[in-house]
Amino acid sequence: MSAWRALVGMEIRRQLRQPAALVLLVFLPLLLGPGALLAGSRWTGATEEATQGSQTDPPVLRIAATAPFTDWVLDSDRLEIVPEGRVTTDADLGDDEVWARVRVEGRTIHLERDQQLAKARQVRRRVQQVARRHLGEERDLALQAIGIEPSTTTWEVVRTSHDGSATRGGRELGKMLPPLLLFSLLLGAVYTAFDVVTGDKERKTSETLLSTAMPRAHILAAKASIVLGSTVLAGTSWVVAVVVAHRLGLFSGDEALLTSLQALTPGNLVLVEGLVVLLGVQVAGAAIGVAAWVDDYRSGSMVAGPALLGIMAPSALPMLDGLDLTWWVALIPVGNVAMAFREVLAGQLGVGMGAAVLVVASAQAAATFWIGVRLLEREATFTGSADADARRAMGRYGPDALLTFVLVMLVFWFLGTLAQRVDLVSGHVLSQTLFAGAAFGSVAFFGAPWKSMRLAAPRPIDASLAVGVGLFTPIAAGTLFALQELLFPGTMAFAEHFGDLLGGAVSSVPLMLLLFALLPGLSEELLFRGALLGLLDKSLAQAPRVLLVAVLFGLMHLSVVRLLPTTLLGVVAGVVVLRSRSLWCGVLFHATHNATSLLLSRGEAPEAAGVDAAQGAAAVACAAVAVGLVALVGRGRRQ
Amino acid sequence: MTDPTVRAHHLVKVFPGPEPVTAVDHLSFEAHAGEVFGLLGPNGAGKTTTLRMLVTLLRPDDGTVTVNGHDAIAAPDEVRASIGYLATTTGVYGRLTAYEMIETFARIQGVAEPKRRADELIDRFDLGDYRDQRCSRLSTGNKQKVSIARAIVHDPPVLVLDEPTTGLDVLVAQTFLAFVEEMRDAGKCVIYSTHIMSEVERLCDRIAIVHDGRVLATGSLDELRTQTGEHYLEAAFIRLVEAAS
């Protein structure tokens, strides 16, 4: 026991002497706590009038966005806009339930809607369909009646959720907090695990320690305790920061947040801290396992992030709309704790479910920790040698390419999409910058040759052909969407919603093309056809390489509905780049495809599912032309 | 003759992989208290792997190791308690001071009075001026002194030294060799692995010449000379290796 104490004491002393440790374990979580709340309040901010409503008309949430008013014109058959400009009737779309209500105040239109996002999409789509049928005089008269000048084109549309539950704020807040808490825990776990496990190899102290009389089990226990302790410290710092920020009244303007934070009673805080410990054990166990498995910091720095972020991926479960903490959800590792955390903040965690989550998560934490320690115990942990450098010297960067993809995706998923929820345009720009940065960063980090990115200028003929391909692929891709509707109903609704989202984010067409055509064309091609395809050059034959990168490209879009079309586009882009031997042809193709799609989708969206013969024929013809053009790319080039 | 303090018997270690490598191939030797036993061989001969099996860092695939009467597989903790291990791969913790490093390992090794022992070793190795300096800021020579102090902090009967003078300048190396002689005179059993002939000639009472994981010859310097008919160790070594190849 005294040896154990000596080792733990030594590690604590070492950590205290490392400024980075204090920053990662204490200061960063302290900042991330209130930071998360600020982000949360931005996203879930309640409207003032709503919070002042009666018990029967309780607080609702607002997701603010600006959209052209013409997209939001209302059906006077169903929605009555009264001259006072305050209240309209509820409208029923035949489901025997109130689906939305609309209120106009001055130049602001409030659309309160059902909490289910899917439902809200249907509502919005229906409103648009109705609006399209009623363009014209009738609408203008209705608007003039309440003193609104119809010629004004841009209005602020405030969409508000009409949930009817005071716990809504807590649920929304709870959606975001678990991943952010996990992020803090990861900082603590990863840093320390690598320092005390991989670091031991790196600075050659592992043999020093293992050659002592101290039993291996005690060494492992000491190291595991350190990692667990720092993980819990980071998580606790975070929880403390949230509570202190709340007590300091940093978010006094936001009633919904305050309501949810009121749920953090001392009793609940104990529960939350218990959850932090359970998560900490799981994360620490995983971190130890990964740190033991890698050979050195260089490999570790690439493996740890993706592997651990993958482990924490289920913590994003609370962000899925409509997912409740059911018995099967309680079985999902990490996700169960995250969901329980959300329910605590919403004041809705029942005793039975709470106990179940604690039991299941405890068992899972113990199992993860056990696996981590078993990995630490392996002989190879302390004697293995890196062969990664030898592989790279032979020009093979296959594992590095996959690690890059996973790392980028997880950062994109957690931070990029989170930022997009707060502000679509800036989140989008941030994500695209991440892709471009990762492209150059990965090639530089692994020391791959720059020429593998194929940045040489294309032949003008190939560049023209690439643009030509991009002009024809959107029709084929659009038809694929329509066909998918037969398999996955809701595809078209999603496509429409997606188009609306982009259209609603920016009103200027050139800006829209710049943001959603040129920028992704550049940054996504840099990452996928530039870095990843290039890194895989000597690891895979051409066809599987193009296909693999295309599938990764499809997966990047984080949508089942878009997986097939985007993967096929990835194949086209890959073939164009390889045939033309220039990444710029891929960029031109991608940007043209996006631009054409965006411009086409600004017209009338298809109302019905399915594809008629004419559409099908057009799609097949377009696809054939595109394939023909692709075949011409690179032809006649001097070998 | 007394029982050997260290006995390696038909040790085998194979590193798995697409093309498995037999690093140690039925290697045997015995070493006694009060002697320096040298393992002499070129790089990749299997010396380090052998020593790692002695110290229980690696588990032999076959054969046995006995140290101070303890079996390395059955009682690894006891074996390690009997050994002070120093190699190029046993580093020091840069963020600890020289004193903290020694004192911590005294505690880890279960020394009764760790503070007193650490002070004693600081004096023994003339580290007084550097007592409270972090190891990362120490010179290579002083780092090595801290490492030696760490290795013998529990006063073990066996010292396993794996190419311990690598990277040391001539003066520090001389101090180190003198220390090894001192240890032998104090009755310790020292296993000394090296590829430097002059160190073997100066220190080793008996030598095992190792090549490709096997012992080519064992004996005192004179016995090896007689066996090979060569006067110089280097020539004897080359003759043995060439004969084996």
Chai-1 contact restraints between the chains, C-beta under 6 A:
chainA,res_idxA,chainB,res_idxB,connection_type,confidence,min_distance_angstrom,max_distance_angstrom,comment,restraint_id
A,S2,B,R107,contact,1.0,0.0,6.0,A-B,restraint_1
A,A3,B,I108,contact,1.0,0.0,6.0,A-B,restraint_2
A,A6,B,T104,contact,1.0,0.0,6.0,A-B,restraint_3
A,A6,B,R107,contact,1.0,0.0,6.0,A-B,restraint_4
A,A6,B,I108,contact,1.0,0.0,6.0,A-B,restraint_5
A,M10,B,T104,contact,1.0,0.0,6.0,A-B,restraint_6
A,R14,B,R95,contact,1.0,0.0,6.0,A-B,restraint_7
A,R17,B,R95,contact,1.0,0.0,6.0,A-B,restraint_8
A,R203,B,G91,contact,1.0,0.0,6.0,A-B,restraint_9
A,K204,B,T89,contact,1.0,0.0,6.0,A-B,restraint_10
A,K204,B,G91,contact,1.0,0.0,6.0,A-B,restraint_11
A,T205,B,G91,contact,1.0,0.0,6.0,A-B,restraint_12
A,T205,B,Y93,contact,1.0,0.0,6.0,A-B,restraint_13
A,E207,B,T89,contact,1.0,0.0,6.0,A-B,restraint_14
A,E207,B,T90,contact,1.0,0.0,6.0,A-B,restraint_15
A,T208,B,T90,contact,1.0,0.0,6.0,A-B,restraint_16
A,L210,B,L57,contact,1.0,0.0,6.0,A-B,restraint_17
A,S211,B,V55,contact,1.0,0.0,6.0,A-B,restraint_18
A,S211,B,Y85,contact,1.0,0.0,6.0,A-B,restraint_19
A,T212,B,I108,contact,1.0,0.0,6.0,A-B,restraint_20
A,T212,B,Q109,contact,1.0,0.0,6.0,A-B,restraint_21
A,A213,B,D77,contact,1.0,0.0,6.0,A-B,restraint_22
A,A213,B,R80,contact,1.0,0.0,6.0,A-B,restraint_23
A,A213,B,A81,contact,1.0,0.0,6.0,A-B,restraint_24
A,A213,B,Q109,contact,1.0,0.0,6.0,A-B,restraint_25
A,M214,B,I108,contact,1.0,0.0,6.0,A-B,restraint_26
A,P215,B,D77,contact,1.0,0.0,6.0,A-B,restraint_27
